[in-house]
Amino acid sequence: MAKKQFQAESKRLLEMMINSIYTQKEIFLRELISNASDAIDKIYYKALTDDKLVFNKEDYYIKITPDKTNRTLTISDTGIGMTKDELENNLGVIAKSGSFAFKKENELKDGHNIIGQFGVGFYSAFMVADVVTVISKALGSEEAYKWESAGADGYTIEPCEKAAPGTEIILKIKENTEDDSYDEYLEEYRLRSIIKKYSDFIRYPIKMEVTRSKPKEGSDSEREEYVEEQTVNSMVPIWRRNKNELTAEDYENFYMEKRYGFDKPIKHIHISADGAVVYNAILYIPEKTPFDYYTKEYEKGLELYSNGVLIMEKCADLLPDYFSFVKGMVDSEDLSLNISRELLQHDKQLKLIAKNIKNRIKSTLQSLLKDEREKYEEFYKSFGRQLKFGVYSDFGANKEDLQDLLLFYSSKEKKLVTLDEYVSRMPEDQKYIYYAAGDSIERIDKLPQTELVADKGYEILYFTDDIDEFAIKMLMKYKEKEFKSVSSDDLGIETDAADKQAEAEESDNKELFEFMKNTLSDKVKEVKASKRLKSHPVCLSAAGEVSIEMEKILKAMPTGQDVKADKVLEINVQHEVFQSLKDAYQNDKDKLKLYTNLLYNQALLIEGLPIGDPVEFTNDICKIMV
């Protein structure tokens, strides 16, 4: 029998495709199953216009048969089959798709769609097979034909026997090499896992002989194996079912089956969009962070299906980074796929789906915050940090989307509050949204810098995440109210009698403060009388944009950025320690130097900053004890 040659272009394409188009060899099974599904769909469409043809869905299926002895894997279907000419044209000319031609000739309705369109998926079989044999009998034909090829060298076509219409693809699986094990494509469990992964929602049954076990007759402890034919795919995906038919348990089971997480999702979102772009999606907001969530190893993304066939396991383009915690899937027939059906072309459909998904996630979180506050706060404990990163990243481009989802601990309410709740409670004379940053709520409670703001009856937001202050600096203001740290040198609070006393003392003791500044050299920008302290003797404030808390965080980073806040040492002139400072300035300058260093180190400790020389500090304490 004469061997026919592929066209020159087809030959080069076949060689290139086998070696480079598909990144994972297991994809071949997805492609062949999709082709089989197309073949059955074609009968369905013919039945719409041919009264003699009755489409009974129960008669149509795909079957996978591994044969370890002969080292073959057979994929058979009860679809429309191919004539000799169709075998020649569809398989002899690579990238000529019978499905694509069928789509052009037939108007597709009723939610069915032909999956294949490029005509190259069939040739992915050569990634795992030395020889590919196709036995096919076209619907309504009396003749069957066998197409066979060992790759780029060419192919043969000859008549053969086949009882019923349909197609069998027989792969002679390659022998193992040092780099690749091909045995796995003959293993029942591996084939089932590939089908579950890529083709679980093909609308026709995918059947396999499955090994089971049962108690051995006459024995209580022994079991024996037997084989039975089973349907190994789910067929009807949950996202195509009517929402009214589904329960919360159905959604939770799907979450577990897909291994999106080991927790229980806090909320699910079921989208059935039928507008500029048609797609279905099921999204989940998890309860707990995955163990690797805040690491470089974490991969965001949703599963992406095209007409029920998995195209990408993690499509990152469907989620913004600040919603990277969302799990789930999207299925659309409108996507423009590339030739390998593995990667997505960045087109307007994808961008439109991504935008719609972002808006749905945002509105769902807003509803959760409004209607199920306890659940939202549980979610926020796990993923609030990511929302704050979203405010900070991209130069604040997303802050409008995220600002109303933020929560911070309130000094007054003693619980998490929104920015809107804070602003709605602000007294008329309050100019700023005040915040204090520190390692913990307990530590912030003891900060001397909070005294004046608290005494005025103003609420303070507590920032305990290292990202908090950076995010707020990017936010700048909320509802026209600027943010102000309680450690800022100017708190924007009107002066009272105590403040006027501080101003008078500072003016009268200008030389004292100058002496203390010179003692500390470049450690501080200024030493001055405090208008904020009531009971504490000393504190540090920041004069510039970089706060003391920000300095701590930047220094702790792996890059070890040497960024310093412009520190101001504030002295409480109403505290008895100030009289000791004045006495020392008049009578003992060395003692004043000692007091100055002690007060500065005390202020550092209050802020949680390291002392430059702990030995010197302990020696200074000893000096005042003798």
C-alpha positions, 0 to 999 in steps of 0.5 A: 500500500502506497504511503501518502505524504503530508503537505510540506507545510503540514510536515513542518507544522507536525514536527514543530507541534509535537516538539513545542506547541503543547507544554504538557504531554497529558493534553493529548487526551483532552484534545482527543476527547474534545474531538470525540465530543465534537463528532457526537455534537455533529450528529445532534446538529444534523438531527435538527434539520434531518427528520429521518435522524433521531438524536437519542442522547443515551446512545452516544458516548466516548470510551477509553480503553488502555491495553498494557499487554499490547501497549495501546490506548484506544479512544472511541466514540459513537459520533458522526465518523469520517468518510475516506475523503474526510480522513484525507482532508481532515487528517492529511492536511494539518490545521484544516479543521473539520469542526471549524468548517462545520461551524461555518456551515451550521448555525449552532444553537441550544447551548451546544458548541463545537469545541475544536477549530484549529485541526491540530489537536489530533496530532498531539497524539504523536507526543505519546504515540509512535503510531496513530491508527484511526478507524472510522465509519461515517454516518449513513455510509456502508464503508469504513476506512483505516488511517495510519501514521507513524509521524511526519513520514506520511500516512496510509488510508485503506478500507477496513471493517467497522460495524457501527458509525463512529471513530476509534483512535488507537495509539501505540504508546511510546516506550519509556525514555530516561526523561519521560515515562509513557507507562502512565498513559496506560494506567487506569488511575492516571487516565481517570485523573487526566479526564477529571482534570480536563474533560470532566464536564464534556456533555457525553459520558466518558466510559472506562473499565474500572477496577473495583473490589468486593468481599471474597465469597466465603471470607470475612477478611479477604477481598477480590477485584473485579472490573466494571464499566463506569462513566468517569466524568460528571457531564453536567457542570454545576455552573450550568445548573439552575441556581434555584436547584442548588443548595449551599451544600452543593456549592461547598461540595464543589469547592471540596471536589475541586480542592480549592481549599481545605476550609469552608468558603465564607461566600460563593458567587454564581454568575450566569452572564448573557450580554456583551460576553457570555460566560458562567462562573462560580467564585468562592471567598475562602475563610482561611489563608492558604499556608503559602498565601503571603509567599512568592510561591503562591499562584493566583488565578481561576480555572478557565474552561472553554465550553466545559473543557479546561484550558488553564488551571490558573488564569491570573488575568481574571483576578486583580492582585488585591482579590487574589484570594478568590478561588473558582472557575470561569467557563465561556464559549466566547474566548479566542484561544490560541492554537494549543488551547493552553494559553489565552490570547489577551483579547477584549472578551477576557478583559471584559470578563475580568472587569465584571468578575472584579465588580461582582467580588467587590459588591459581594464583599460590600454586601457581606460587610453590610449584612453579615458583619461577623462573617466579613470580619472573619474574612478580614482577619485572613485577607484584610492585609491583601486589601491594604496592599491593593490600596498601596500598590500601583500608586493607589490606582485601586484605592477608590475600589477598596477604601470602603472595604477596610477595617481598623480597630477603634480606640472608642468602639474597641472593635473593628470599624470602617472609615465611613463609620469613623467619619460619621461619628466625627465631632464638628470641630475635628479636622482630621482622621487620627491614627496611631501605629504600633505592634499591637493594640495593647502597645498603642493603648500605652503610647504617650502620643495618644493622650491629647487626641484622646483627651479631646474625645477624638476617636483613634484608629489603631494600625497594627499591620506593617502595611497600614500606614503605607496604605493610608499615606497612599489613600491621603484622605477619605471623604475630604478628611485627611489622615493624621498620625498622633505622632505628627508634630502638628496635630491640628488641635486648637491650643488651650491654657496648657498649650500656651504654658508649653509655648511660654516655657519653650520660649523662656527655656530656649537655651535649655532645649538647644543644649539638649538638641546639641547633646543628642547631635543628629539623633533628633531634628529638634527638642521642644516643649510638648503640647500633646503630653499630659502625664508622660514625661517624654515622647518622640514625634515625627516632623516629616512624611516618614513616621517613626513606625514606617522607619521601623518597618523599612529597616526590618525589610530584607533590603534593609533600607536606611530611611530615617524619620525626622525625630523630634524629642518632646518634653512635658513641661508640666511634668516634675522631670522638667524642673529637674532639667531646668535645675541641671541646666543651671547647676550641672551641665554634665547631669543635664547631658545624662538626663537628656540621653536617658530621656531620649533612650526612654522615648526610643523604648516607648516606640519599640526602637532599639537603643544605640548603646545598651551598655551606656544606657545601663551605666547612665541608669546606675549613675543616677542611682548613686 
